[in-house]
Amino acid sequence: MNRIWEEIKQQFKQGSVLTRLIIINLAVFVAVNLIHVGLFLFSTNAENVAITMQQILNWLAVPSSVGELTTRPWTVITYMFLHKDLFHILFNMLWIYWFGRIFLMYLDQKKLLGVYLVGGLSGALLYILAYNAFPAFSDYVPYSIMLGASAAVMAVVFSISFYVPNYTLNLIFIGPVKLKYIAAFTIILDFLMIASSNAGGHISHLGGALFGYLFITQYKKQKDITRWAWGLFYPEKSSTKKKKRNPHMHVSYKKPKTDMEYNAQKVAERKELDRILDKVAKSGYESLSKKEKEILFKMSNKR
């Protein structure tokens, strides 16, 4: 058990943002359910157990009531890491794992964290606004709460789906499907399911999805609207000391690449490496040209 715990801590310390987000969600899920099991074992009153568990969820889940929210403002963050049911967390973690990996192929970890956090906030905001604006939800506002990473996950899904819409996934029983079709099907389904028993959840999905779209439209204009969020965890370092420059030394400055140029270069390099590796697999290393061998050597060292 100690070894497993040490491996988990090592993964959290050295793993990517994607790994850390999944570990945090799983840790909260396990903690909540361990508390539930403990209450069940040491109590003879099932009603008291249910009441206590509901109080715990209320303390961490985001309420639709603005008045309740003012007493628990932290819930706009904690709710996006909170799950109680197994299938709820299972599907959310599978989605963020699949789409998070694609996200990190084209964008960096800071942006993944920013999209997750701000996407979750956007989902909570739309949920609260909708429940207080539409008469259909007026009877539910005093006691309605929302929990789960779905809105944050949808922000990641939609941001990468609009960034590389033609990226193809091979789905079981269906076959190859482009991200843009998965995104379109998901948002249509969420909108149609607003009239279901989980209206708040589907509304929050729309909020996360809308933010994912907004993030990418602004990112293509060289604007990162999540910078303030990931900047809380990755503060930019500024040097206060200025180095003296030798007046006889000529210094030339190279224009830094933009994020989009850098990401495009990474994708091109990855495709070229895949092509060379396929050639090696089919015809052997000796079939490579001198230039291809040099590229393979350089790229292998980078990895």
Backbone bond lengths (Angstrom), bond angles and torsions (degrees), N, CA, C in turn:
res aa  C-N    CA-C-N  psi(-1)  N-CA   C-N-CA  omega(-1)  CA-C   N-CA-C  phi
1 M - - - 1.466 - - 1.532 111.40 -
2 N 1.357 116.01 -41.27 1.463 119.81 178.59 1.520 111.61 -62.10
3 R 1.348 114.51 -38.29 1.470 118.90 179.74 1.528 110.99 -64.33
4 I 1.331 115.49 -42.62 1.474 119.79 178.95 1.526 110.09 -61.93
5 W 1.348 115.79 -44.15 1.454 120.62 -179.87 1.532 111.30 -62.19
6 E 1.335 116.37 -40.54 1.458 120.50 178.98 1.529 111.15 -65.63
7 E 1.337 116.17 -38.24 1.469 120.08 178.37 1.523 111.02 -65.61
8 I 1.337 116.39 -39.08 1.469 120.40 178.39 1.523 110.21 -64.29
9 K 1.343 116.93 -44.22 1.469 120.66 178.35 1.522 111.05 -62.81
10 Q 1.343 116.41 -38.30 1.459 120.53 178.94 1.523 110.52 -65.45
11 Q 1.337 116.25 -42.48 1.462 121.00 178.51 1.525 111.09 -61.75
12 F 1.341 114.76 -39.31 1.468 118.79 -178.73 1.526 110.90 -68.60
13 K 1.327 116.92 -39.51 1.460 120.86 -178.18 1.528 111.73 -71.52
14 Q 1.332 116.43 -43.04 1.459 120.43 -172.83 1.528 113.40 -101.73
15 G 1.314 117.07 -11.40 1.463 120.25 -177.29 1.518 113.04 -74.46
16 S 1.315 115.35 171.82 1.460 121.82 179.16 1.523 110.50 -76.24
17 V 1.325 116.45 172.51 1.464 121.39 174.98 1.524 110.23 -58.08
18 L 1.315 117.04 -38.32 1.457 121.10 179.08 1.525 110.45 -60.14
19 T 1.335 116.69 -46.32 1.464 121.18 178.39 1.521 110.92 -61.00
20 R 1.320 117.10 -42.92 1.464 121.06 -178.10 1.526 111.59 -66.31
21 L 1.322 117.12 -40.27 1.468 119.72 178.46 1.520 110.94 -62.12
22 I 1.328 116.30 -42.03 1.463 120.12 179.48 1.524 110.74 -66.24
23 I 1.334 117.45 -42.52 1.467 121.37 -179.75 1.534 110.72 -63.02
24 I 1.335 117.41 -42.79 1.468 120.41 179.86 1.524 110.45 -62.28
25 N 1.330 116.77 -45.71 1.463 120.21 178.94 1.524 111.54 -60.59
26 L 1.320 116.69 -43.96 1.464 120.53 -179.96 1.525 111.12 -66.57
27 A 1.338 116.75 -39.39 1.468 120.65 -179.35 1.521 111.01 -63.22
28 V 1.338 117.27 -43.39 1.466 120.63 179.07 1.524 110.34 -65.85
29 F 1.328 116.75 -40.78 1.462 121.36 178.28 1.528 110.97 -59.88
30 V 1.330 116.64 -47.67 1.466 121.10 179.99 1.530 110.38 -63.61
31 A 1.339 117.33 -43.58 1.469 120.89 -178.59 1.526 111.21 -61.46
32 V 1.328 116.88 -46.60 1.470 120.85 -179.26 1.522 110.88 -61.48
33 N 1.323 116.09 -42.62 1.462 118.87 -177.80 1.527 112.67 -75.88
34 L 1.326 117.89 -28.31 1.468 120.28 173.09 1.533 110.64 -65.62
35 I 1.324 116.05 -40.27 1.471 120.17 176.02 1.528 110.17 -61.37
36 H 1.339 115.51 -41.90 1.469 120.03 179.41 1.525 110.78 -61.41
37 V 1.338 116.71 -45.64 1.461 120.92 179.52 1.532 110.75 -62.78
38 G 1.347 117.15 -43.27 1.457 121.14 178.82 1.515 112.10 -60.83
39 L 1.324 116.77 -43.90 1.469 120.71 178.54 1.524 110.74 -63.60
40 F 1.335 115.97 -39.30 1.469 120.54 -179.70 1.527 111.45 -64.63
41 L 1.341 116.29 -42.32 1.464 120.29 -176.51 1.523 113.56 -71.73
42 F 1.330 116.20 -33.22 1.465 119.47 -174.13 1.526 113.76 -105.67
43 S 1.314 116.73 16.07 1.468 120.13 177.77 1.519 109.90 -129.34
44 T 1.312 115.29 144.56 1.467 120.41 177.64 1.523 111.98 -101.49
45 N 1.327 115.38 0.06 1.466 120.00 -177.29 1.525 109.45 -118.39
46 A 1.327 115.44 105.23 1.462 121.19 -177.54 1.527 111.79 -62.62
47 E 1.305 116.64 -32.43 1.470 120.49 -179.57 1.524 111.05 -66.18
48 N 1.337 116.37 -40.71 1.468 120.03 178.42 1.529 111.29 -64.72
49 V 1.337 116.25 -36.62 1.471 120.64 177.55 1.519 110.12 -62.71
50 A 1.334 115.71 -45.67 1.461 120.47 -179.17 1.527 111.04 -63.22
51 I 1.323 116.88 -40.62 1.469 121.31 -179.98 1.526 110.60 -65.50
52 T 1.332 116.62 -43.88 1.466 120.54 179.87 1.520 111.33 -63.39
53 M 1.334 116.97 -43.73 1.463 120.60 179.20 1.525 110.96 -63.73
54 Q 1.325 116.93 -38.50 1.460 119.87 178.42 1.524 110.62 -65.66
55 Q 1.315 117.34 -36.39 1.462 121.02 177.40 1.534 111.28 -64.71
56 I 1.331 115.85 -39.32 1.471 120.24 178.15 1.526 110.30 -64.58
57 L 1.332 116.41 -45.46 1.466 120.29 178.90 1.528 111.02 -63.78
58 N 1.334 116.66 -40.71 1.463 120.18 178.53 1.532 111.85 -61.86
59 W 1.315 116.55 -31.55 1.467 121.49 -177.80 1.524 111.39 -73.66
60 L 1.343 117.03 -22.68 1.468 121.02 -176.19 1.528 113.47 -112.49
61 A 1.342 117.96 -25.40 1.462 121.63 -178.06 1.527 110.18 -84.59
62 V 1.328 116.86 152.48 1.466 120.55 -178.02 1.532 109.79 -82.98
63 P 1.329 118.48 129.29 1.469 121.27 179.60 1.531 111.19 -86.30
64 S 1.320 116.19 155.89 1.463 119.54 175.89 1.519 111.06 -82.55
65 S 1.317 117.08 -21.25 1.462 121.97 179.28 1.523 110.58 -75.79
66 V 1.319 116.98 124.68 1.464 121.12 179.28 1.527 110.25 -63.80
67 G 1.334 116.74 -37.37 1.452 120.63 178.50 1.520 111.88 -61.86
68 E 1.339 116.28 -43.07 1.464 120.51 177.31 1.526 110.85 -67.00
69 L 1.317 116.37 -36.91 1.462 120.46 -179.18 1.525 111.96 -62.41
70 T 1.335 116.71 -36.33 1.471 119.73 -179.98 1.529 112.06 -64.95
71 T 1.333 116.90 -23.41 1.472 120.18 177.68 1.524 112.10 -88.41
72 R 1.340 116.60 -16.34 1.467 121.23 -179.89 1.529 110.19 -138.41
73 P 1.323 117.97 62.02 1.466 120.97 -175.68 1.522 114.14 -64.06
74 W 1.347 117.58 -24.90 1.465 121.04 -179.05 1.524 112.80 -65.72
75 T 1.338 116.66 -16.73 1.461 119.65 -174.99 1.528 113.48 -66.48
76 V 1.338 117.95 -20.07 1.467 119.47 177.57 1.527 110.73 -66.21
77 I 1.344 116.80 -17.92 1.463 121.96 175.87 1.523 110.61 -100.99
78 T 1.337 116.96 -49.20 1.468 120.06 -173.87 1.529 112.72 -64.63
79 Y 1.322 117.26 -29.45 1.466 119.13 -175.91 1.515 111.94 -62.39
80 M 1.357 116.89 -31.07 1.465 120.30 -175.11 1.530 112.71 -80.06
81 F 1.332 117.58 1.97 1.461 122.21 173.97 1.528 111.67 -119.95
82 L 1.329 116.34 7.78 1.463 121.90 -171.92 1.530 111.70 -107.64
83 H 1.340 116.02 124.25 1.465 122.31 174.62 1.524 108.61 -137.19
84 K 1.309 115.77 146.38 1.466 120.86 176.74 1.524 111.58 -114.55
85 D 1.327 116.93 -36.84 1.464 121.67 -176.29 1.529 111.57 -95.55
86 L 1.320 116.25 143.81 1.465 122.57 -176.27 1.519 112.39 -61.29
87 F 1.333 117.45 -49.35 1.458 119.61 -175.84 1.528 111.67 -68.39
88 H 1.332 116.49 -28.73 1.462 120.67 177.31 1.526 110.26 -61.66
89 I 1.320 117.08 -51.85 1.465 119.92 -178.86 1.525 110.97 -72.10
90 L 1.321 117.93 -33.58 1.462 120.83 -179.25 1.528 111.32 -60.08
91 F 1.330 116.35 -50.73 1.460 119.69 -178.45 1.532 111.40 -67.41
92 N 1.333 117.35 -39.58 1.469 119.22 179.10 1.518 112.01 -63.95
93 M 1.327 117.24 -41.67 1.463 120.33 -178.79 1.531 111.34 -71.52
94 L 1.324 117.44 -34.61 1.462 119.48 175.97 1.521 110.80 -64.95
95 W 1.329 116.89 -42.78 1.461 121.23 179.76 1.524 111.43 -63.15
96 I 1.331 116.34 -47.36 1.467 117.51 -177.47 1.529 110.86 -70.35
97 Y 1.332 117.65 -29.54 1.459 119.45 177.22 1.523 110.69 -67.38
98 W 1.331 117.16 -48.06 1.468 120.78 -179.08 1.518 111.78 -64.22
99 F 1.326 115.71 -52.71 1.463 119.02 -175.20 1.527 112.15 -78.80
100 G 1.340 116.74 -27.87 1.456 119.34 176.04 1.518 111.96 -64.44
101 R 1.326 117.05 -37.84 1.466 120.62 177.75 1.526 111.10 -64.75
102 I 1.329 116.42 -40.45 1.466 119.53 177.26 1.528 109.44 -66.24
103 F 1.321 116.95 -41.66 1.467 122.37 178.56 1.527 109.94 -55.12
104 L 1.326 117.16 -45.94 1.461 121.17 -176.77 1.526 113.01 -73.80
105 M 1.312 117.70 -11.74 1.464 120.21 173.75 1.527 111.22 -72.96
106 Y 1.338 116.40 -26.57 1.457 120.75 -174.93 1.530 113.44 -116.78
107 L 1.327 117.19 -28.45 1.461 121.79 -178.15 1.525 108.58 -126.38
108 D 1.336 117.16 169.85 1.462 119.08 -173.94 1.532 112.73 -96.26
109 Q 1.339 114.41 176.08 1.464 121.45 -174.91 1.526 112.59 -66.82
110 K 1.330 116.60 -35.13 1.458 119.78 179.66 1.520 110.32 -60.01
111 K 1.321 116.39 -43.31 1.463 120.47 -179.07 1.524 110.89 -69.41
112 L 1.331 117.23 -33.95 1.466 119.41 176.51 1.520 110.47 -62.38
113 L 1.321 116.77 -44.67 1.461 120.66 178.14 1.525 110.67 -63.38
114 G 1.323 116.66 -44.59 1.460 120.85 -179.50 1.512 112.49 -62.32
115 V 1.337 117.06 -44.57 1.467 120.99 179.73 1.523 110.52 -64.70
116 Y 1.321 117.43 -40.86 1.469 120.91 178.74 1.527 110.70 -60.92
117 L 1.332 116.65 -50.46 1.463 120.62 -175.62 1.533 112.24 -68.14
118 V 1.324 116.78 -50.23 1.473 119.61 -177.10 1.526 110.08 -71.78
119 G 1.329 116.93 -32.71 1.464 119.83 174.86 1.523 111.27 -62.58
120 G 1.346 115.72 -40.86 1.462 119.64 176.43 1.515 112.19 -64.34
121 L 1.335 116.66 -41.28 1.464 120.86 176.97 1.537 110.78 -62.61
122 S 1.320 116.71 -39.90 1.469 120.96 -179.96 1.522 110.80 -65.20
123 G 1.344 115.91 -39.58 1.464 119.51 177.44 1.512 111.47 -63.33
124 A 1.343 117.14 -42.33 1.465 121.16 178.45 1.526 110.87 -64.09
125 L 1.334 116.26 -41.46 1.467 120.95 -179.51 1.525 111.66 -62.28
126 L 1.333 116.97 -46.85 1.467 119.87 -179.20 1.528 110.75 -66.25
127 Y 1.311 117.16 -37.21 1.481 121.94 176.89 1.526 110.56 -60.36
128 I 1.329 117.26 -48.81 1.469 121.48 -179.12 1.529 110.53 -65.11
129 L 1.331 116.94 -43.98 1.468 120.98 179.86 1.526 111.13 -61.84
130 A 1.335 116.89 -46.22 1.467 120.79 -177.51 1.525 111.58 -64.18
131 Y 1.328 117.40 -43.19 1.469 120.69 -177.77 1.528 111.94 -68.41
132 N 1.325 116.76 -25.78 1.463 119.33 179.21 1.528 112.54 -95.71
133 A 1.333 117.34 -10.49 1.465 120.52 -177.35 1.528 112.97 -100.48
134 F 1.332 117.51 -35.20 1.464 120.49 -174.24 1.534 111.30 -97.47
135 P 1.325 117.07 131.53 1.476 121.07 -179.15 1.530 113.65 -58.72
136 A 1.329 117.04 -27.94 1.471 120.83 -177.93 1.526 112.43 -58.64
137 F 1.359 116.70 -25.34 1.464 120.24 -175.66 1.528 113.33 -105.66
138 S 1.310 117.44 2.04 1.470 120.60 -172.76 1.531 113.38 -58.81
139 D 1.333 117.00 -35.20 1.467 119.92 -179.22 1.534 112.26 -73.74
140 Y 1.344 116.74 -18.61 1.468 120.47 -175.12 1.526 113.36 -96.63
141 V 1.325 117.44 -15.66 1.471 121.41 -174.67 1.529 113.58 -55.30
142 P 1.334 120.12 -42.03 1.480 119.61 -175.80 1.528 114.74 -61.74
143 Y 1.344 117.77 -27.62 1.464 118.58 -174.51 1.537 114.65 -129.42
144 S 1.324 117.87 3.36 1.464 120.33 -178.49 1.532 111.00 -77.63
145 I 1.326 115.92 134.52 1.471 121.63 175.03 1.524 108.61 -131.71
146 M 1.325 115.78 161.88 1.463 120.59 178.97 1.519 109.41 -134.18
147 L 1.324 116.27 141.18 1.460 120.90 178.18 1.526 109.69 -145.17
148 G 1.316 115.77 156.87 1.463 120.64 177.66 1.517 112.70 119.36
149 A 1.327 115.24 157.89 1.469 121.86 -176.38 1.526 113.11 -89.62
150 S 1.333 117.41 5.66 1.461 120.87 -171.02 1.527 113.89 -55.26
151 A 1.334 117.85 -45.54 1.471 120.37 -178.12 1.524 110.58 -64.34
152 A 1.340 116.79 -42.76 1.466 120.68 178.30 1.525 110.61 -63.98
153 V 1.333 116.48 -41.04 1.461 121.09 179.01 1.526 110.23 -64.75
154 M 1.336 117.37 -42.29 1.462 120.33 179.31 1.530 111.81 -62.44
155 A 1.325 116.55 -32.70 1.465 119.81 176.88 1.519 110.22 -63.34
156 V 1.329 116.95 -42.04 1.468 121.33 177.60 1.525 110.01 -66.08
157 V 1.326 116.66 -45.49 1.466 121.64 -179.14 1.522 111.16 -58.77
158 F 1.322 117.22 -48.20 1.458 120.11 -174.97 1.525 112.44 -75.71
159 S 1.322 117.83 -32.66 1.456 118.72 179.26 1.523 110.55 -63.76
160 I 1.328 117.46 -46.62 1.462 119.03 -178.90 1.529 111.29 -74.76
161 S 1.339 117.02 -29.00 1.470 120.09 178.59 1.524 111.45 -67.37
162 F 1.335 117.56 -33.84 1.462 120.46 177.02 1.527 111.60 -83.02
163 Y 1.330 117.21 -20.47 1.462 120.39 179.75 1.527 111.18 -80.71
164 V 1.335 117.18 -42.81 1.467 121.53 176.79 1.534 108.07 -128.23
165 P 1.325 117.75 69.68 1.469 121.38 -172.71 1.519 114.58 -60.86
166 N 1.326 117.43 -25.01 1.463 120.23 -176.68 1.528 113.29 -95.47
167 Y 1.336 116.65 4.25 1.466 119.43 174.61 1.529 107.76 -62.74
168 T 1.318 116.54 134.68 1.468 121.06 -171.79 1.523 112.38 -110.27
169 L 1.322 115.65 133.56 1.464 122.88 173.91 1.522 109.11 -111.63
170 N 1.325 116.69 141.92 1.457 120.94 175.62 1.525 108.69 -94.46
171 L 1.322 116.18 105.64 1.462 121.57 -177.35 1.527 110.55 -91.76
172 I 1.323 115.52 140.56 1.467 120.80 179.07 1.533 109.96 -60.93
173 F 1.329 116.04 134.60 1.472 124.88 178.23 1.536 112.93 71.89
174 I 1.331 118.10 -8.50 1.463 120.14 -178.00 1.525 111.29 -115.31
175 G 1.341 116.18 -45.34 1.456 120.35 -178.39 1.520 111.40 104.77
176 P 1.332 117.55 -159.59 1.471 121.05 -177.33 1.526 112.79 -69.23
177 V 1.333 116.07 127.92 1.466 121.94 179.07 1.527 108.40 -136.44
178 K 1.320 117.31 134.16 1.460 121.33 179.38 1.529 110.44 -77.36
179 L 1.333 114.94 150.03 1.462 119.95 -177.32 1.522 112.20 -57.19
180 K 1.314 117.99 -37.04 1.468 120.37 -176.46 1.530 111.64 -62.15
181 Y 1.329 116.97 -31.60 1.463 120.01 179.02 1.527 110.92 -76.99
182 I 1.328 116.66 -35.85 1.465 120.03 175.83 1.525 110.09 -63.32
183 A 1.348 115.99 -43.94 1.462 120.78 179.92 1.529 110.84 -63.73
184 A 1.337 116.34 -44.05 1.467 120.31 -178.78 1.531 110.81 -63.14
185 F 1.326 116.91 -45.31 1.472 120.84 179.55 1.528 110.80 -61.45
186 T 1.336 116.35 -42.16 1.463 121.27 -177.71 1.517 112.17 -63.99
187 I 1.340 117.45 -45.35 1.461 120.04 -175.93 1.535 110.64 -71.27
188 I 1.325 117.13 -35.40 1.469 120.32 177.33 1.534 110.07 -65.73
189 L 1.337 115.63 -43.06 1.458 120.08 179.69 1.529 111.34 -63.64
190 D 1.336 116.74 -42.58 1.467 119.84 179.05 1.529 111.22 -62.53
191 F 1.320 116.60 -40.83 1.470 119.69 179.93 1.530 110.76 -64.78
192 L 1.340 116.61 -42.48 1.465 120.28 -179.16 1.522 112.11 -68.54
193 M 1.344 116.94 -24.81 1.465 121.17 -177.07 1.525 113.13 -90.54
194 I 1.334 118.16 5.97 1.471 120.48 178.53 1.527 111.23 -60.49
195 A 1.332 116.80 -30.00 1.462 120.50 -179.26 1.528 112.81 -82.59
196 S 1.339 118.17 6.26 1.457 121.24 -179.37 1.519 110.92 -86.40
197 S 1.339 116.09 -175.13 1.462 120.65 -179.14 1.530 112.60 -71.78
198 N 1.335 117.18 -16.74 1.465 120.82 179.50 1.529 110.20 -110.75
199 A 1.318 115.88 49.19 1.469 120.55 -177.28 1.524 111.85 -57.98
200 G 1.333 117.42 -43.56 1.458 120.90 -178.06 1.508 112.71 -60.48
201 G 1.336 116.20 -40.29 1.453 120.18 178.94 1.513 112.30 -63.12
202 H 1.332 117.01 -45.25 1.462 120.92 -178.98 1.527 111.43 -68.57
203 I 1.318 117.47 -35.09 1.469 120.55 176.32 1.530 110.16 -64.74
204 S 1.336 116.42 -41.74 1.467 119.12 178.81 1.521 111.03 -65.37
205 H 1.344 117.96 -34.17 1.460 121.01 176.25 1.525 110.09 -58.86
206 L 1.336 115.51 -43.10 1.465 120.17 179.44 1.528 110.69 -63.03
207 G 1.346 116.17 -38.48 1.460 119.90 178.14 1.517 111.86 -63.00
208 G 1.346 116.43 -44.05 1.457 120.44 177.70 1.518 111.63 -64.73
209 A 1.335 116.25 -42.75 1.462 120.88 -179.71 1.533 111.38 -62.80
210 L 1.332 116.63 -43.41 1.462 120.59 179.22 1.525 111.26 -62.09
211 F 1.335 116.12 -38.90 1.455 117.89 177.80 1.530 111.13 -67.14
212 G 1.346 117.03 -39.82 1.463 119.83 177.56 1.519 111.44 -57.23
213 Y 1.331 116.56 -42.40 1.461 121.12 177.44 1.526 110.97 -65.36
214 L 1.337 116.84 -44.56 1.460 121.31 -179.95 1.523 110.93 -62.30
215 F 1.334 116.96 -41.58 1.464 120.86 -179.97 1.520 111.23 -58.62
216 I 1.331 116.56 -46.35 1.465 119.72 -176.52 1.525 111.44 -70.39
217 T 1.331 118.04 -38.81 1.471 118.96 178.47 1.521 110.97 -62.12
218 Q 1.327 117.07 -37.11 1.459 120.57 177.81 1.526 111.55 -76.39
219 Y 1.319 117.36 -35.66 1.462 120.88 179.66 1.523 111.14 -64.23
220 K 1.325 116.40 -35.50 1.466 120.06 177.65 1.526 111.59 -67.82
221 K 1.333 115.93 -16.78 1.468 121.13 175.12 1.529 111.04 -97.41
222 Q 1.328 116.32 16.82 1.469 123.71 179.53 1.533 112.55 68.55
223 K 1.340 117.18 29.27 1.463 121.21 178.04 1.526 109.26 -120.51
224 D 1.330 116.56 126.84 1.457 121.42 177.17 1.524 108.45 -106.08
225 I 1.329 116.96 100.65 1.463 120.80 -176.11 1.524 112.38 -81.32
226 T 1.337 117.11 3.13 1.475 120.29 175.53 1.523 111.32 -103.70
227 R 1.320 117.52 2.65 1.471 120.64 -174.66 1.531 111.61 -55.65
228 W 1.330 116.72 -40.90 1.470 120.12 -177.65 1.523 111.24 -63.36
229 A 1.358 116.88 -31.46 1.464 120.66 -177.41 1.531 111.00 -76.72
230 W 1.350 116.21 -53.18 1.466 116.60 -179.70 1.517 111.60 -72.66
231 G 1.344 116.93 -18.32 1.457 120.15 177.37 1.525 113.06 -66.76
232 L 1.344 116.39 -21.35 1.467 120.08 176.52 1.526 111.49 -67.34
233 F 1.349 115.69 -28.28 1.459 120.64 -178.40 1.522 112.64 -105.39
234 Y 1.343 116.34 -21.80 1.457 121.15 178.64 1.529 108.89 -126.35
235 P 1.331 117.55 70.78 1.467 119.36 -179.01 1.516 111.26 -63.04
236 E 1.334 115.32 137.55 1.456 119.97 179.97 1.521 109.98 -75.27
237 K 1.316 115.32 133.49 1.465 120.78 -178.97 1.526 109.69 -87.42
238 S 1.313 115.23 132.90 1.457 120.09 177.57 1.521 108.88 -120.28
239 S 1.293 116.65 134.25 1.459 121.39 -178.95 1.521 109.73 -90.66
240 T 1.338 116.12 127.32 1.465 120.29 -179.49 1.519 111.92 -91.19
241 K 1.331 115.23 -15.82 1.449 118.67 -178.88 1.524 110.39 -92.86
242 K 1.303 115.97 132.01 1.448 121.17 178.60 1.523 109.58 -105.04
243 K 1.315 115.22 129.17 1.451 119.16 179.96 1.531 110.37 -79.33
244 K 1.332 114.52 141.03 1.455 119.72 177.37 1.521 109.29 -75.97
245 R 1.306 114.72 134.64 1.449 118.50 -177.90 1.518 110.25 -100.57
246 N 1.318 116.38 135.75 1.460 122.23 176.56 1.529 108.58 -69.38
247 P 1.342 118.61 121.92 1.461 120.65 -177.39 1.523 113.11 -63.94
248 H 1.348 116.40 -20.81 1.461 119.85 -178.94 1.529 112.16 -91.64
249 M 1.331 114.93 -2.11 1.473 119.06 -177.97 1.519 109.69 -97.69
250 H 1.316 116.29 129.02 1.466 120.86 178.60 1.533 108.85 -91.77
251 V 1.302 115.99 126.66 1.468 120.97 -179.59 1.513 109.04 -117.48
252 S 1.322 115.89 128.17 1.466 120.34 175.90 1.517 108.52 -109.90
253 Y 1.300 116.65 141.03 1.471 122.17 -176.58 1.520 109.62 -110.92
254 K 1.300 113.49 132.54 1.454 119.89 178.45 1.524 109.04 -98.68
255 K 1.310 116.37 130.58 1.464 120.39 -179.18 1.529 109.83 -63.39
256 P 1.338 117.43 124.50 1.470 119.79 -178.80 1.522 111.35 -67.43
257 K 1.318 115.23 148.59 1.457 119.73 179.12 1.516 110.35 -75.94
258 T 1.323 115.96 146.51 1.462 120.03 174.05 1.525 108.20 -75.66
259 D 1.344 115.84 166.33 1.467 119.89 178.60 1.521 111.25 -58.65
260 M 1.321 116.80 -41.76 1.464 120.14 -177.66 1.527 111.12 -66.84
261 E 1.340 117.45 -40.07 1.460 120.67 177.87 1.524 110.48 -65.12
262 Y 1.330 115.79 -41.81 1.465 120.31 179.77 1.525 111.27 -64.50
263 N 1.337 116.22 -44.42 1.465 120.09 179.91 1.524 111.58 -66.00
264 A 1.340 116.66 -38.28 1.462 120.55 177.80 1.523 110.45 -63.26
265 Q 1.337 116.35 -39.00 1.458 120.63 178.00 1.523 111.21 -64.59
266 K 1.349 116.16 -41.27 1.464 120.09 179.26 1.528 111.07 -62.29
267 V 1.327 116.68 -42.19 1.464 120.73 179.88 1.521 110.72 -64.41
268 A 1.344 116.50 -43.03 1.465 120.86 179.67 1.530 110.97 -63.10
269 E 1.326 116.71 -42.48 1.466 120.96 178.94 1.519 111.02 -64.03
270 R 1.331 116.30 -40.15 1.460 120.19 -179.74 1.524 111.02 -65.09
271 K 1.333 117.05 -41.35 1.460 120.99 178.98 1.522 110.92 -64.25
272 E 1.339 116.42 -41.43 1.456 120.54 179.75 1.521 110.78 -65.08
273 L 1.325 117.32 -41.19 1.463 121.50 178.18 1.528 110.65 -63.88
274 D 1.329 117.05 -42.31 1.469 120.63 177.85 1.526 111.10 -61.37
275 R 1.344 116.22 -39.87 1.469 120.17 179.37 1.527 110.78 -62.91
276 I 1.338 115.75 -43.70 1.467 120.07 -178.92 1.519 110.64 -66.61
277 L 1.337 117.42 -41.06 1.467 120.73 179.34 1.530 111.59 -65.24
278 D 1.342 116.19 -36.23 1.471 119.29 175.97 1.521 110.74 -64.38
279 K 1.324 115.51 -38.43 1.470 120.40 179.10 1.527 110.52 -65.39
280 V 1.336 116.51 -40.44 1.463 120.67 177.55 1.523 110.83 -63.26
281 A 1.337 115.75 -41.78 1.464 120.32 -178.97 1.530 111.79 -64.40
282 K 1.331 116.45 -35.05 1.463 120.56 -176.76 1.520 112.85 -85.39
283 S 1.338 116.80 -42.61 1.467 120.06 -171.06 1.521 114.30 -119.80
284 G 1.338 118.56 -5.10 1.452 120.38 179.46 1.518 112.75 93.22
285 Y 1.321 115.80 162.62 1.468 121.89 -176.54 1.523 112.20 -63.06
286 E 1.339 116.64 -35.91 1.469 120.32 -175.83 1.521 112.52 -67.75
287 S 1.332 117.84 -15.45 1.469 120.20 179.87 1.526 111.90 -76.80
288 L 1.320 116.90 -10.79 1.458 120.76 -178.40 1.520 111.00 -75.67
289 S 1.333 114.65 146.70 1.459 119.61 173.44 1.521 109.45 -77.37
290 K 1.333 116.21 168.56 1.460 120.35 -179.72 1.528 110.58 -59.86
291 K 1.325 116.74 -40.22 1.464 121.13 -179.54 1.523 110.68 -66.59
292 E 1.343 116.60 -40.80 1.459 120.38 -179.79 1.523 111.24 -65.71
293 K 1.341 116.52 -36.61 1.466 120.21 177.37 1.529 110.80 -65.18
294 E 1.342 115.99 -39.71 1.464 119.73 178.25 1.527 110.93 -64.53
295 I 1.335 116.81 -42.65 1.465 121.04 178.73 1.517 110.21 -62.58
296 L 1.340 117.39 -44.21 1.452 121.82 179.58 1.521 111.00 -60.96
297 F 1.339 116.88 -42.03 1.464 121.22 179.47 1.518 111.39 -64.19
298 K 1.328 116.35 -46.62 1.468 120.80 -178.50 1.525 111.31 -65.40
299 M 1.328 117.47 -45.40 1.450 120.68 -177.99 1.522 112.04 -68.81
300 S 1.329 116.73 -34.11 1.472 120.27 177.99 1.523 110.65 -65.40
301 N 1.341 116.52 -36.13 1.463 120.20 178.34 1.522 111.19 -69.68
302 K 1.336 117.09 -34.73 1.469 120.47 178.43 1.513 111.14 -65.69
303 R 1.310 116.63 -36.32 1.454 120.61 -177.07 1.515 111.22 -75.58
